[in-house]
Amino acid sequence: MSRKTKVMIVDDSALVRQVITQAISRDPSIEVVATAQDPIFALEKLKNQWPDVIVLDIEMPRMDGLTFLKKIMAEHPTPVIICSSLAEKGAQVTMEALASGAVSIITKPKIDLKAFLQDSANDIVANIKAAARANMRAVRQMASTPHPLVNRPKLSADVMLPSTHTGARMYGTTDKLIAIGTSTGGTQALEAVLTKLPAVSTGIVIVQHMPERFTAMFAERLNNLCQIEVREGKDGDRVRAGLALIAPGGKHMLLKRSGAQYYVEVRDGPLVNRHKPSVDVLFRSVALVAGKNALGIIMTGMGDDGARGLKEMRDTGAQTIAEDESSCVVFGMPKEAIKLGAAGKVLPLDTIPKEIIAYGT
């Protein structure tokens, strides 16, 4: 019998601890070995047994979750899932948590909490399983220098736009652009890449799997750290040098063209590969609109969103890169892209900024 994944839940809400424990108990491969109402109690329990994954609230008495997270990452790096509300203030703190080494987020509303957690049981289990496979060496390196719905049909990018085999392609421009897709661990990876780019860099469009409202806070954080401008994409925004546009949570972002200029279309639609925004949707639109004038990059993340889209980009002449296993927090999306033959190059994270700079020159 294979070893179970051991989980600790740290949350000042007894309801959250109870409901997450019940959700986890349905999966025979996972068990809750400890719960704690705040980090001080958690530290005492950690003396007896260390879990494989910690599910952590942010706002708690005696010690906040962010301080606890930083202590854990400094002393005993462990996969941590943030369980946070969607409040704007909380979202900003969550960005700090992701930058400090948390591997993913479970969003927690302020109302109907029990119903939400019960409905999200599959999400919670999937996040825990992904976190248990996280490459903590990569997480620690990035921290020191982030909702798949498995009970719904898995739709492809076909529901949003035609494939590159049937759509018309127009390459009548020499303007270049870069498309990046990432998921679990991607907040740290994107920070590591974008902060190394000069102020005048090729225009960038990004899908990072994140819930609504978190993407705006994440973009604001990156904008304060980077030489380039980084912001959440809005419908009609032009893709230009020195700007990175991040797809808003809860919406798909597609590349469009008007004359020789690229711009983004932000629109609603069904989940694609159980995500919205979807990397496959962005990458397919880039393949259709930009073709050989684009560079596609797929980085750390669970699942396979973006793998087929990156292959379509490569098939239309784009240059493509997949992050290698050694630097990925979760080697899921890049692995699937490599298996499909979608990656022209497989590179460690620290060399990707150099490739982006070289591509734009």
Beta strands, then each sheet from edge to edge (+ up, - down):
strand 1: 5-10
strand 2: 30-36
strand 3: 53-56
strand 4: 80-85
strand 5: 104-108
strand 6: 177-182
strand 7: 204-208
strand 8: 229-232
strand 9: 243-246
strand 10: 252-258
strand 11: 261-267
strand 12: 294-298
strand 13: 319-323
strand 14: 345-347
sheet 1: 2+ 1+ 3+ 4+ 5+
sheet 2: 8+ 9+ 7+ 6+ 12+ 13+ 14+
sheet 3: 10+ 11-
end
